[in-house]
Amino acid sequence: MAKAAGSKIGVKVLLAFFCSLMMHGQQIDTLSMSAASNGPLLGQLVVDGDTVPWSVLDEMLFVAKPTLNDFQARRNYYMLMKKVGRVYPYVREAALRMDSVNLQLEGIDRRRQRRKYTKSYQKYLEERFEPELRKLTRSEGQILSKLIYRETHTSVYEIIKTYRNVLSARFWSMTAWWYDIDLKRPYDPENDAEDRLIENILLRKFISGELIPARTDERNVYQR
């Protein structure tokens, strides 16, 4: 299976045949260039008296396609693509709001006020997301949990433990376990086959604009 990882390749080419001209020993007489204020670097070569225009292209991002050898593999991939597309918007909003909560909590010193704020935030989350999240399948629930880990570098279990308490984290972990959802499971596209496919799907959707990354660094890379 091809590794589903985005590789940022700077495509700065002086036209493909320029290399062949060099290899055949033709003499480059002059090289000139200019840059538009908001455009690519432009220039021209004069080779044996002939003027050859060239330009430097913007960097491009390529994502390797996974190798899908049979119908079942392709079917599973496209089902996974649908699930990721459905779940990620919730993950993105949760991650962004968690950043906002952390900023707010940094300005609250008293423990009681911090607890009051987190409870009000929890109530908001329940009212905002619970009706929609109840419609998710078990596999979508597990993808949701793993993608939250991807965006926050923290498992759902640890998040609950941090913002609630250990008992709440254990309770929800056991409840999720009955539905085959592991709230402690990390996101590991390097070693887990399904996570590798999920990462491939995410990167492709980021590049196409179908999904907007939660993290600023990814928005800067994939959606410039």
C-alpha positions in Angstrom: 0.0 0.0 0.0 1.3 3.4 -0.9 2.0 5.5 2.1 -0.7 8.1 2.4 1.4 11.0 3.2 1.4 14.4 1.7 4.9 15.4 0.3 5.5 19.0 -0.4 7.5 19.3 -3.6 8.8 22.6 -4.8 8.2 22.5 -8.5 10.7 25.1 -9.7 11.3 24.0 -13.3 12.9 25.8 -16.2 10.8 23.7 -18.6 11.5 20.0 -19.1 13.3 20.3 -22.3 15.8 22.8 -20.8 17.6 19.8 -19.2 17.8 18.0 -22.5 19.2 21.1 -24.1 21.9 21.2 -21.5 22.7 17.5 -21.9 23.2 17.9 -25.6 25.8 20.6 -24.9 24.0 23.5 -26.5 25.3 26.9 -25.5 23.1 29.1 -23.4 23.8 32.6 -24.6 21.9 34.7 -22.1 19.5 34.3 -19.2 17.1 37.0 -18.1 14.2 37.1 -15.6 11.6 39.3 -14.1 9.0 39.0 -11.4 5.5 40.4 -11.4 4.5 41.9 -8.1 2.0 39.1 -7.3 2.8 36.6 -9.9 5.4 33.8 -10.7 9.0 34.5 -11.6 9.2 35.0 -15.3 12.2 34.9 -17.6 13.6 33.8 -20.9 16.6 31.9 -22.2 18.4 32.6 -25.4 19.8 29.3 -26.8 21.7 29.4 -30.0 19.9 32.6 -30.9 16.5 31.2 -30.1 14.5 32.8 -27.2 12.9 30.2 -24.9 10.4 31.6 -22.2 10.3 30.0 -18.8 8.7 30.5 -15.4 9.1 29.3 -11.8 5.9 27.7 -10.6 4.4 27.8 -7.2 5.0 24.9 -4.8 2.6 22.1 -5.3 1.4 19.4 -2.9 1.0 15.8 -4.0 -0.7 13.1 -2.0 0.0 9.5 -3.0 -3.1 7.4 -3.9 -3.5 4.3 -1.8 -3.2 0.9 -3.6 -6.7 -0.6 -3.7 -6.3 -4.1 -5.2 -9.9 -5.4 -5.3 -13.5 -4.3 -5.2 -13.8 -4.8 -1.5 -10.8 -2.7 -0.8 -12.1 0.1 -3.0 -15.6 -0.2 -1.4 -14.1 0.1 2.1 -12.0 3.1 1.1 -15.0 5.0 -0.3 -17.1 4.1 2.8 -14.3 5.4 5.0 -14.1 8.6 2.9 -17.8 9.2 3.5 -17.4 8.7 7.2 -14.4 11.0 7.5 -16.3 13.7 5.6 -19.2 13.4 7.9 -17.3 13.4 11.2 -14.4 15.9 10.6 -16.6 19.1 10.7 -17.5 18.1 14.3 -13.9 17.5 15.1 -12.8 20.8 13.7 -15.4 22.8 15.7 -14.6 20.9 18.9 -10.9 21.5 18.4 -11.3 25.2 17.7 -13.6 25.7 20.7 -11.3 23.8 22.9 -8.5 26.3 22.1 -11.0 29.0 23.0 -11.8 27.3 26.3 -8.1 27.0 27.2 -7.6 30.7 26.6 -10.5 31.5 28.8 -9.3 29.2 31.6 -5.9 30.8 31.6 -7.5 34.0 32.8 -9.5 32.4 35.6 -7.6 31.7 38.8 -10.2 30.5 41.2 -11.0 26.8 41.0 -14.7 27.2 41.6 -15.0 29.7 38.7 -13.1 27.4 36.4 -15.4 24.5 37.3 -18.4 26.7 36.7 -17.1 27.8 33.3 -16.3 24.2 32.1 -19.8 23.0 33.2 -21.4 25.8 31.2 -19.2 24.9 28.2 -20.2 21.2 28.6 -23.9 22.2 28.6 -23.3 24.1 25.4 -21.6 21.1 23.8 -24.4 18.8 24.7 -27.1 21.1 23.4 -25.1 21.8 20.2 -23.8 18.4 19.3 -25.7 15.6 21.1 -28.7 15.4 18.7 -26.4 15.1 15.7 -23.7 12.9 17.3 -26.4 10.4 18.3 -26.9 9.7 14.6 -23.3 8.5 14.2 -22.6 4.8 13.8 -20.1 3.0 16.0 -17.3 3.2 13.4 -18.0 6.9 12.9 -17.8 7.3 16.7 -14.3 5.7 16.7 -13.2 7.8 13.8 -14.4 10.9 15.7 -12.4 9.9 18.8 -9.2 9.3 16.8 -9.5 12.5 14.8 -9.9 14.5 18.1 -6.6 12.9 19.1 -5.2 14.0 15.7 -6.2 17.7 16.2 -5.5 18.0 20.0 -2.7 15.4 20.5 -4.8 14.2 23.4 -7.2 11.3 23.7 -10.9 11.9 24.4 -10.3 10.0 27.7 -7.6 12.5 28.8 -9.7 15.5 27.7 -12.7 14.3 29.9 -10.3 13.6 32.8 -8.9 17.1 32.5 -12.1 19.1 32.1 -14.3 16.9 34.4 -12.6 14.3 36.6 -11.1 10.8 36.6 -14.4 9.2 37.5 -16.2 10.8 34.6 -13.5 9.8 32.3 -13.7 6.1 33.4 -17.5 6.1 33.2 -17.5 7.4 29.6 -14.6 5.1 28.7 -16.6 2.1 29.9 -19.8 3.3 28.2 -18.0 3.8 24.9 -16.3 0.4 25.3 -19.7 -1.3 25.2 -20.1 0.2 21.7 -16.7 -0.9 20.6 -15.2 2.6 20.9 -11.9 3.1 22.6 -11.6 6.6 23.9 -7.9 6.1 24.8 -7.0 5.0 21.3 -4.4 7.3 19.7 -4.3 8.3 16.1 -1.3 6.6 14.4 -1.2 6.8 10.6 2.4 5.6 10.6 1.6 2.2 12.0 -2.2 1.7 11.7 -3.5 0.8 8.3 -7.0 2.4 8.7 -5.4 5.6 10.2 -3.1 5.7 7.2 -6.2 5.7 4.9 -7.9 8.3 7.0 -4.9 10.6 6.8 -4.8 10.1 3.0 -8.5 11.0 2.8 -8.1 14.1 5.0 -5.1 15.5 3.0 -6.9 15.0 -0.3 -10.0 16.7 1.1 -7.9 19.6 2.5 -6.2 20.1 -0.9 -9.5 20.0 -2.8 -11.2 22.4 -0.3 -13.9 19.9 0.7 -12.7 20.2 4.3 -11.1 23.0 6.1 -8.3 22.0 8.5 -8.7 22.9 12.2 -5.0 23.7 12.6 -3.5 26.9 11.4 -0.3 25.3 10.2 -2.3 22.9 8.0 -4.5 25.7 6.6 -1.3 27.5 5.6 0.1 24.4 3.8 -3.0 23.0 2.1 -5.2 26.0 1.4 -3.0 28.9 0.6 
